[in-house]
Amino acid sequence: MTNFISVQLKKASEVDLAKPLCKFIQQSYPGAEAQAEHCRAAEELSRLRKSALGRPLDKHESSLETLLRYYDQLCAIEPKFPFSENQVCVTFTWKDAFDKGSLFGGSAKLALASLGYEKTCVLFNCGALASQIAAEQNLDNDEGLKAAAKHYQFASGAFQHIKDTVLSALNREPTVDISPDTVGTLSLIMLAQAQEVFFLKATRDKMKDAIIAKLANQAADYYGDAYKQCQYKDTLPKYFYFQEVFPVLAAKHCIMQANAEYHQSILAKQQKKFGEEIGRLQHAADLVKTVASRYDEYINVKDLVDKINRALAAAKKDNDFIYHDRVPDLKDLEPIGKASLVKSTPVVVPLSQKFTDLFEKMVPLQVQQSVSVYNQRKADLVNRSIAQMREATNLANGVLASLNLPAAIEDVSGDTVPQSILNKSKSVIEQGGIQTVDQLIKDLPELLQRNKEILDESLRLLDEEEATDNDLRAKFKERWQRTPSNELYKPLRAEGANYHNILNKAVQADGQVKERYQTHRDTIALLCKPEAELNAAIPSANPAKTLQGNEVVNVLRTLLASLDEVKKEREQLENDLKSVNFDMTSKFLTALAQDGAINEEAISVTELDRIYGSYTQKVQESLKKQEELLKNIQNAHQDFSKMKQSNNESNLREEVLKNLAVANDNFVELVANLKEGTKFYNELTEILLKFQNKCSDIIFARKTERDELLKDLQQSIAREPSAPSIPLPTYQTTPAAGSKPAASPAPTPAPRTMVGTKPQPPARPPPPVISAASSSPSALAPSGTAAAPAAAPAPTPGASAPAAGTAPSQAQGPPYPTYPGYPGYCQMPMPMGYNPYMYGQYNLPYAPSPVYQTPGQPPYPPPQQPGYPFPQQPYYQQ
């Protein structure tokens, strides 16, 4: 009697997971050791997928365990890799489990760059394989019953989980096998079968009949709900799989209800309700009779029929001779209670007991993003502090250069180079002088052009793919069902526009640096000359020996020494700010584990204040101290200027010394800016190469998806009929006169499912009617041959005589229909008088000309055909 339903597995196309995952790992994790470990895990994941989906699976627990491990691993990597069409783009292709396809194309399939789609299909296979394993269990022992019940409940939970999550996971219309309607129906079927297993277990354990009746009635209810789901959904009956399932569900519904009535009748007999016993047994007999007559090719109920009939016969005999209890109507019987012992097993990861995360050491994507934002906040804070200190140092150098300090107080003789100028000249020469600046400026355009070419090539690839997608969308219109390229590439185009803006700003900054260099180039070149040439280029003046040892000069020297100390402290403070390093991964992981989410802003601000608070305070103290020193230096320099003798020569000498000091400051700043620009362009090249790789990867994935979609469209177009279906003749669709209407079927909870038959070709048209005058043999006999009446066969007893005036019937061969414009099948020529399909020859007053022939018919026999020496007989008789 038991005939359980199992679900077919979906088939997946081969996918290499290792390559895109390793590429993402190499881009995201700089450490070589971490990269190698994560890449090994990616290769292991690819092997696990091949083991779970790339081969036929046995109906065994080990195969299900492999599928469950792969599903758990997909759930584990989902928060760690950004699977999407514009990031880690992996296209997963799955075929519909129930669509058998057609002669001109394969079964329906769907390709999506979505990890949620892969998870859904893998979970479907988990439920399907669990149903197959349950159907293979030996239900004659307790272990088999327990295993079957467990697997059916798991399968029900898997299908129910898909029903709840598939639309949000795919963000588009799924194939019919994983649509909410289909998997919801499968979940009900699995739950009904699990309930039936518990019914079998209770029957085997000989539990109380009241309990068994409730279990069977609940199973019948589940089967009835599943049948209604199949019947009322428009898409499901189109599937061959569900056409096979329909009769099984209907039969199981009747069988379980019959079992419930049978066991309830036993309970009624125990309670001395003999009329109720007979009423329930009669209902049970009607139910199993319906199953035996309608669904016997699907389920054998002979044993159940015999058992119920024996019980019914015994009950009737006892009631007729002893009890004489009234048999109530079916509608007057009390409803049987229900007891459900099954429920869908919820999907809680990990499903596998042997699961170990291959990427356990890889932080989740949410933590990576939080760390990235934190690093950006940290860089902004450090750069802002360093920029404040550098700006203050440049301001101090500018003030000192405008005051010609410290050269003014070092110029004792008036005809030698001050020591501070000599130190500046030596420093410039050691750094390569003007040649260094020229080389750095020469390299900038090459670096800029390289970056522009990479960016332009990346955007060109996007433009070409988008143009191709637009052309195909215009060609196929609504058939072209995939994300438009212009929508998909919005983040990439925004990123490319940002890089364009960065390059434009860099070009402007390069122009400002070049202009500044041209302004101070001659003075910088003067600093690069030897001491003798430098001394000759500086005008001489009368010495200010009277100011040496003056209190004002001593105050200026003390203030300048303090300012130099502040500059040195800043350099050390800048190095300290750059060297601070703190890994926030553990903080974010703890927050994610505790709260399930990460408040990045609150955590980052708190930690940055704790780590960099003291450094920020030192920076502000340094700025404030410099401001006081510069104010005092300016006041002291005013007193120094009043005491100093001024003349044209001394003023000219002082102006040259100021220009040399300013040139030194500009040289230092120009070299720093140019080196920073070179570093910026080199780092931007790496970023743009990653951007180009990202564009290339997504375009390759889109090309693969495009090829798959084009292939599916071609198959779909090939499966479509090339012409509208031809309507059947009226005499084939209208019932014959006098035919009796079909008898109404016996009442049954589930209607019989009619399995579709093969379409038949149109029947041959009836023979033409022949008039009595034209059908005489003498009228059609060749010249020179005596006409003789044809001997008619004796009528068969019980057979109706042929109608008068009709041609003798001919043995029928295979049907060869003819349609307008298409000549029919040409048979071998027959004697003219006995070819009933030679239209038009019987009613013509003359023999048809051999020149003019009916299209599609063989030519007339030539006139030289000899006459028959004996009376001509029909070729075929009935």
Disulfide bonds with the S-S distance in Angstrom:
none
